[in-house]
Amino acid sequence: MAEQKDLDFTYTTIDEIFRLSMGESGDYSGAKYDGNFSMSLEEAQKAKHKFIADSLNITKGSKVLDMACGWAPFIRYIIHERNAESIGLTLSQGQADACQKNGYNVMVKDCRYVKPEDFGTFDAITCIGGLEHFCSVEEWQAGKQKEVYRDFFKTVHDLLPVGGRFYMQTMTFSKNMIEFEELDVNAKKGSAAYVMALMVKEFPGSWLPYGPEMVIKCAEPGFKLISQSSGRLDYIETIAQWRKKFRKFNLKKYWLYLSLIPRYFTDMEFRHLVAIFKVSPNKVCFEKEVMDHYRLVFEKV
Ligand SMILES: C[S@@+](CC[C@H](N)C(=O)[O-])C[C@H]1O[C@@H](n2cnc3c(N)ncnc32)[C@H](O)[C@@H]1O
């Protein structure tokens, strides 16, 4: 599993740059264009929020747990558009500080270990782009991946009433995934071996499920699947829009980029993180169908 230090590396490092690029409560997960790429990124993210809130029957007063909440974009939506109540959990201190400053009820807590005694139970639960971080390469190599996901679904199960719904979206490996031994940061630029090696650098402590089937199977028998759709093409467009926003000039942001230069020369891992901004390995992985992306709605039975 990714630990707090890993998630601080991935998210807290870019906290201010992210907020200056995407807004204080920007989404850092695939939007929902449904193939209509004339939509703006903001419209497509809002369409995603609406889809999730509708799928989970979130209305006025619903109590919602947003696991792996990032900078709280979904929390912002359900508070303002549905008058719902929400608690958000993240493992990035920078995200939690920013969310609290913006008035959201967000804390640093590992969502995989939440118990009903902590906050009570919920009407609905979301985990948007969190599962990717729950199983490490080492756990996968030790054959523990399914156990990790089953334990997670057990946690969610205990927090919902029968009939309560859970939404998750997650990247998965897809039909062109290569062998782990082939991953190599020195491989040909643009190759699956190279971009997958960068992915592992960008998301330390993280490994993906092998297709949605693995996730759906691990959710049984406590959950039935209500709906499933691939967001792979939508994610490619999302990343293309993120790249423009990260590059858009803003004096403070460019100053922050400059302030990171010394670290670039002294920290090899950080140098790989910078390469990610140039290459967008996840976009290449989606294009090559090394990876896919799924939106899954579950109901507790
Ligand atoms: C890709 S971001 C998605 C953020 C947000 N859901 C969104 O859509 O913008 C992944 C998030 O997962 C969080 N995360 C990963 N593992 C976690 C864990 N075990 N407990 C709580 N949060 C976790 C990270 O801190 C980060 O906020």
The ligand as an SDF file (V2000), in Angstrom:
LIG
                    3D

 27 29  0  0  0  0  0  0  0  0999 V2000
   -5.8760   10.6790   -7.8860 C   0  0  0  0  0  0  0  0  0  0  0  0
   -6.2220   11.4650   -6.3690 S   0  0  0  0  0  0  0  0  0  0  0  0
   -7.9840   11.5950   -6.5100 C   0  0  0  0  0  0  0  0  0  0  0  0
   -8.5240   12.6920   -5.6610 C   0  0  0  0  0  0  0  0  0  0  0  0
  -10.0130   12.9820   -5.7790 C   0  0  0  0  0  0  0  0  0  0  0  0
  -10.8290   11.8490   -5.4440 N   0  0  0  0  0  0  0  0  0  0  0  0
  -10.3880   13.5360   -7.1260 C   0  0  0  0  0  0  0  0  0  0  0  0
  -11.1440   12.8920   -7.8480 O   0  0  0  0  0  0  0  0  0  0  0  0
   -9.8900   14.6110   -7.4510 O   0  0  0  0  0  0  0  0  0  0  0  0
   -5.9550   10.1440   -5.2130 C   0  0  0  0  0  0  0  0  0  0  0  0
   -6.2600   10.4630   -3.7570 C   0  0  0  0  0  0  0  0  0  0  0  0
   -6.2000    9.2410   -3.0260 O   0  0  0  0  0  0  0  0  0  0  0  0
   -5.7630    9.5550   -1.7200 C   0  0  0  0  0  0  0  0  0  0  0  0
   -5.4280    8.2920   -1.0420 N   0  0  0  0  0  0  0  0  0  0  0  0
   -4.6780    7.2780   -1.5140 C   0  0  0  0  0  0  0  0  0  0  0  0
   -4.6240    6.2810   -0.6170 N   0  0  0  0  0  0  0  0  0  0  0  0
   -5.3750    6.6660    0.4380 C   0  0  0  0  0  0  0  0  0  0  0  0
   -5.7270    6.0640    1.6640 C   0  0  0  0  0  0  0  0  0  0  0  0
   -5.2900    4.8450    1.9930 N   0  0  0  0  0  0  0  0  0  0  0  0
   -6.5200    6.7520    2.5130 N   0  0  0  0  0  0  0  0  0  0  0  0
   -6.9840    7.9860    2.1960 C   0  0  0  0  0  0  0  0  0  0  0  0
   -6.6850    8.6130    1.0290 N   0  0  0  0  0  0  0  0  0  0  0  0
   -5.8840    7.9550    0.1650 C   0  0  0  0  0  0  0  0  0  0  0  0
   -4.6450   10.5150   -1.9910 C   0  0  0  0  0  0  0  0  0  0  0  0
   -4.2560   11.1830   -0.8160 O   0  0  0  0  0  0  0  0  0  0  0  0
   -5.3270   11.4080   -3.0410 C   0  0  0  0  0  0  0  0  0  0  0  0
   -6.0750   12.3830   -2.3780 O   0  0  0  0  0  0  0  0  0  0  0  0
  1  2  1  0
  2  3  1  0
  2 10  1  0
  3  4  1  0
  4  5  1  0
  5  6  1  0
  5  7  1  0
  7  8  2  0
  7  9  1  0
 10 11  1  0
 11 12  1  0
 11 26  1  0
 12 13  1  0
 13 14  1  0
 13 24  1  0
 14 15  1  0
 14 23  1  0
 15 16  2  0
 16 17  1  0
 17 18  1  0
 17 23  2  0
 18 19  1  0
 18 20  2  0
 20 21  1  0
 21 22  2  0
 22 23  1  0
 24 25  1  0
 24 26  1  0
 26 27  1  0
M  CHG  2   2   1   9  -1
M  END
$$$$
